[in-house]
Every structure is written in C-alpha cells, then in structure tokens.
C-alpha cells in the first residue's frame, strides 16, 4: 500500500528581491492635482498615465487640519515637482480635480519646482443630478 502513495516533496519558496522600477528619461508629463476639503494630493505621470512621482500633505508632514491649507498644497506641489525633475521632466500639463483650498497653490508649487506648465484643465466631475450631496453645515 505504501508503494502506491508517492511522496510529496516541498520545496522552499524563493525570496524575490524587489528593486526600484527603472523609469526612462521622460520630458513631458501630466500633473493630476486632487484637492479635497481635507487634503491635497499631486500625482505626476507620463503621457501614457504611468505614475512617476506623487506627494500628499500627509506625506510632507502636515497632520490634521493643516493638511487642508493652501500652504500645504504649495509644499506638496513643490515636492512632487522635485521628484519628477529627477526623471528629466521639463514640461507638464495640469489637470485639477476637486473643490479644495489648495487648487491653485499646488500648481504654483509645481511651477516653482522648475516645471513649465503648458496647459491647465479643470476635470472636476460634475453630477447630472446623481447622488444627493451632504447636508449644509450650520456653524
């Protein structure tokens, strides 16, 4: 009976070493600014949409209500712009989404990092009477 049962040999799992992705020199890109009421995030991608650099207010050490300020958005834009410049990016088109306080400040930060803005587009989604919005605050 024991001759019929073949032995199962377990092999050790090989450790995979994850390295940084090699990103080629990219001269043109797209800056996606996502400005909410509580935070501002900036993603910089190449023209195909692959994210090269990103930053958010929490990533650059703003916590709590300070994340929603215009100054935090400017610092976020500068940080993301500096990271994108390390990949050789020089010219970007900006797409802004959301109602937050850091909309224009984030773009100003990207420009001060040394990136040239070729076009500016507002891509905030507007509902065609979809979901009911949250109630108004009574302060």
N, C-alpha and C positions, 0 to 999 in steps of 0.2 A: 503494500500500500504506500509506503513512504517513497518508493521509486517513482510513482506516478506524479507526485507533487514536486514541481520544480521550485528551487529556492529563489526567492526574490532578493535581488541584490540592490541595496540602497546606496546611491552614490551621493557624495556631498554636493551641496549647492555651491556653485562657483560665485564668488563675490564679484559684482560688477563695479567697476570704478567709473563714477560719473564725472566727466570733465565739463568744463565750460564749453558751450556751443561756439563754434568758430563762425563769426559773422564777418562777411567780407566788407570791404570799404563801401559805404553807402553815402551818396552825395545828396540825394533828395529823400524826403520823408513826409509823414503826416503826423501832426500833433493832435491828439484827442484830449480835450480838456473836459473833465466830468465834474461839474460844480454843483454839489447838492447843498442843502441848507446846513448840513452838519460837517461837511468835509469837502476837500478839493483833491482830485486825482488827475495826474497828467501821464498819458501813455504816448510814447513816440514810436512809430512803426515805420517800416519801409513802405514803398508804394504798393507792395503786394499784400500788406496787412500784417506782416510778422513783427511782433513787438520787439523792439531793440532796447529801449530804456523806459523806466517808469518811476514815478515818485508819488507819494501822497503826504498829506500833512502829518499823519501819524508816523510815517517813516522818517521824517526830518524833525522828530522830537517835539511836535506840538500835541498836547493832550487836551481832552475835554472841549470846552467852549472856544479855546484858542484855535482849534483846527478850522473853524468856520470863518476866520477873519481874512481880510484881503491881503494882509501882510504874509500870512501863512501860505496863501496861494502863490504869491510872488516868489517866495523861497522855494516852493515846490516846483514852479516853472524853471527857476534857475538850476535846481538840482538835476531835473530831468534833461535840461538842455546841455549841461556839462557832460552828463553821461553819454548823450547822443553824439557830442562832438568828438569823443574818444574813438568813435567808429567812422569818423571822417564826414559827418553830416554837416552840410552848409546851408541848404535851403529847405524850408518846410512849408506845408500848407496847414492851416489851423482849422480844426473843427470843434466848436464849442457846444456842449450839451448841458442843460440844467439851469435852474434859477438861482444858483448860489451867489454869494457876495464876491467870490474870487474869480469871476469870469474874465474880466479884462486884466486883472492883476497877474493871473497866470500867464497870459500872453505876453505881458510886459516882462515877466521874469524870463520867459523863453528867449525874447529878443535881447535882453541884457546878457544872456549867456553866450551870445555871438551868433545865433542862428538868424538867417534872413527869412522873413515871413513873406511868401509870395501871394497867398490868398487867405481870407478869413471867412468862415462859413458857420452859420448857426444851424445846428442839426437837432435842436431840442424837439423831442416828439410832442406833437400837439394832438390831443384826442379829438375824434369826431363824435363827441358826446358818448364816451365809453364809460369807464368806471366813475362812480361818484367820488369827488375829491374829499379830502379830510375837512372836518368842520373848522370854521374860523376860530382863531384864538381870541379870547376876551381877556385882555390884560388890564 
